[in-house]
Amino acid sequence: MSLQLDSLLPALPADTRILDAGGWFNPHPAATHMADLMPYETRRGVVTCTPQPGERFTKSTWVQADFLDPRLHLPFADRFFAFSLCTHTLEDLADPEPLLRELRRVSCAGYIETPSRLYEQTIGRRDRMSAKPGQGHHHWIVEKTPEGRLVFFSKADSLDRHPGAGVPLTIAERLARKDETRLVCALAWRDTFAWEVVRGAAARECAAEFTRGLTISFRDRAIDGALRVLRRLRYHRDQHYDHEIHLWWEKMLVLSHPYSSLPLR
């Protein structure tokens, strides 16, 4: 979990109501309430019907919610929570705005974290072998403006038909070693926050501008490509088998179906 978030939570009173939105696989131990598409019984990716040590939330404070529903309305009053957190969830949503609106409505303050632009534009980020940038199932490249506004750039519009926007893994790892916070986009907010969505040519130009600013040479790209080829050869030589995330997700849907009050997808 983020160092910034870990510094914010201890300052809250012990009886503070805290919402974790989207934390099904890794619910935050400070959360008193949870909201997620997936049910309480399969949190952490296993069937666990009873409370576990360290959990402040319970089955009664776990709300199943479809974050993609344009009419999303969490069953809480305005500003019900003193604090909410939403980490590594918004980039997964084809439309993040319903959840953003609800986080702003039900919370007095909060923390949002997503992968950074550097993360999502890095080639081979998922497995160190793929020619694809970032995580394939993510829909957005998220940045924070100096004024504290979140900007969601369509990842497909940013990178499709523009292979030169990818950042070699060797370059990205070198930058992250100097400053690991470059791999995340984080916003701590109070009272309210704003966002915007950018698509099309504007998203594509921002991706290209970012890559140009890193001054990546032809040699950098050639070395990175050769390393990825060597990793793939070694991978197949050792007879590993790639388990795509969608196969894992299908398994989780089957596991969760008996406990769900919502259609799972």
N, C-alpha and C positions, 0 to 999 in steps of 0.2 A: 504494500500500500504506500501511497505517496508520503514523503516526509512532510510536505506542506499540510496534508490532511491530518497526519499524526500530531502536528503541532497545534491544530485548531481544536480538536476534540477534547483534550484534557482541560481546556479553559471553560468548558460547559458544565453547568451544575449536574449533579449526579442523577437528578430526576428529569432531565431534559428529554423531551420526545424527539427522537431522531428517526428519519425515514431513510432507508436504503432502497433506491429504485434501480432494479435490474441486477441485484446482487445474488441471484439464485445460485450460481455455481460457487461463489465465494462471498457469502454474506458477511458484512462487517460486524464484528462482535459488539460494537457500540450501539447498533441499531435496535430501537425498541419496536419498530414497525418495518415491514417489508412490502414492496410492490413488485410483482414480476408476472410474466406470462405463465411461468412454470409453477407447479404446486409446491406447497410446503414439504410434502412427504418425500420429494426427490431432490431437495436442496443438496448441493455439493456433488450432484451427479450419482447419488446412490439412494436406495429406499431407506429412509430414516423417519419413522412415524412418531418417535418419541423425542422430547426435548434433549438437546445435547449440552454438555458442560460449556459454560461461557456464553450461551445464547441468551440475550435479553428479550428478543422477540419470541412469540409463541404462535401456535397455529391460529389462534383467534386474532392476532395482529398481523397475520400474513394475508395480503390481498392479492388475488389473481387479477391481472389487468392486461388487456391487449393494448400495448403502447402504439400500435399502428392504427387503432380506431380513431378516425378524425374527430369523433365526438367523445374522446377519452375524458372521463371525469372520475378521479379518484374519490373514494367515499370519505373524504375528510373536509372539515370546514376550512375556510380561508385562513391562512397563517396558523394552521393547527400545529405545525412542527416548528420548534425553535431552530432546527437545522435539518437539512437533507443532503444526502450525497448520492451522486450518480457517476460511477466510474466505469469506463470502458463498456458502455452500453449504447450511447447515442450514435456512434459511428456504425453500429450494426443495423440501425433502423432505416428503412427506405424513406421514411418521413419522420424526422426527429421532432417536428414542431408540436404535435399534441403533447408529448411528454415534457418538452421544455415549458409549455404554457402551464401545465399542471404543477411542475416543480416550483415555478414562480408563484403560483397561486397559493399552494398549501404551505409554503415555507417562509420563515422570516429571514433565513440566511442559508447558505449552503456551499457545496463544493462540487464542481464538475471536472472530470478528467477524461481525456481521450488520447489516443496516440497522436503524435505530432505530425506535421507535414514531412519532416525528415523520415520518420518511421514509415509513413504510407508511400513515400516515393522511393524507398530503398528497394532495389532489385534483390530478390532472393531472401527477403526478410523472414518469410515463413519457415523455410527449411534449408536455407543457404545454398540451394541448388536451382530453384525455380528461376525462370527469366521474368516472372511477374513481380510487380512491386507491392510492397506491404502485405496485408492480409486480403486474400481474394474475396472474402465475404463482406468486407467493409464497403460502405456506400459513400463515405464522406472523408474529406481531408479537412481537419478543423484547425483554425488558427484563432488567436486572441489578439485583438487590436490594442494599441497602447491605452485606449480609453476603457478597456475591459469589456468590449463587445465580442461575442463569439461569432465567427464567420464559418459557415459550412459550405465548402466547395464540393460540387459533385465530383466524385473520384473518377467516374467513367468519363465525364466530359474533360476532366483535367488530363487524363493519361491515355485514353483511347486515341489511336492514330498518331501518337506522339511518343515513340519509344525513347527519344532523346531526353525526355523529362525524368527518366529513371536515374537514381543515384546508385553508383556501385556500392556494394556492401562493404568493401574495404574502406571506402571513403567515409561511409556512415559510421562504421565502428570506430574509426579513428576520431571522428568528431564526438561520439558518445563517450569515449574514454576520457576526453578532456572535460566533458560536462554531460552527465547522464540525464539531466533534466531536458536535454534537447530531444529526447524521445517521447515526451509527453506534452500535451497542451492542457494547462490547468487554470481553472478560474475559481477563486474564492470570492463569494459575493454576499452582500448584505442588503436587505430591503427589496432589491429588484435587480434584474440584469436584462440585457438585450442581445439579440442575435439577428443574423441575416443569412440568406441562402443565395449562393452564387452558382450559376450554371453556364453552360455553353462556352463561347469564345473567351469570356472574361475569366472563367475558371482555368481554361487551358493556358492562357497567357500567364497567370499567376504561377502555375506549375513550372512553366518554361523559365520564367524570371528567377524563380528560386534556384533552379539547377544552374542557370548561367552564373549566379552569384557564387557558386561553389568552385568555379573555374576547374572543371573536370577535364583532364587531358585524354587524348586518344589512347595513350599508353595505360592510363588508369582503367579505362573501359576494357581494353584488351586483356589486361592481367586479371581483372575481375571475371570476365567471361571464361577465361581459361581455367580459373580456379573452380568455377561452378561446374564446368564439364568434368574436371577431375573428381569432384565430390560425387557427381552422378555416377561415374564409372565405378568408384569405390563402393557406393551405395548398392548398386546392382551386383557387384562382385560378391559382396557379403550377404547377398540374398535377404536384404531388408524388404519390408513391405510397407508401402505408404498408406496410412490410414487417414483419408481425407476427412476434414471436419464435418462435411455433410453426412458422412456415414455414421460418425459418432452422434451427430445431432438426431438422425433418424432413430438410433437406438434409445436416446434420451426421450424422444417423443413417445415411443412404444412403452418405455418404462413408466412414464408419467401419466399416460392416458387414463388408467383406472382411478387416479386421484384428482383429475382435473375437472374444474367447473366451467372451463372454456374450451372451445375448439383449439387444438394445438396445431401449429404449422411451422 
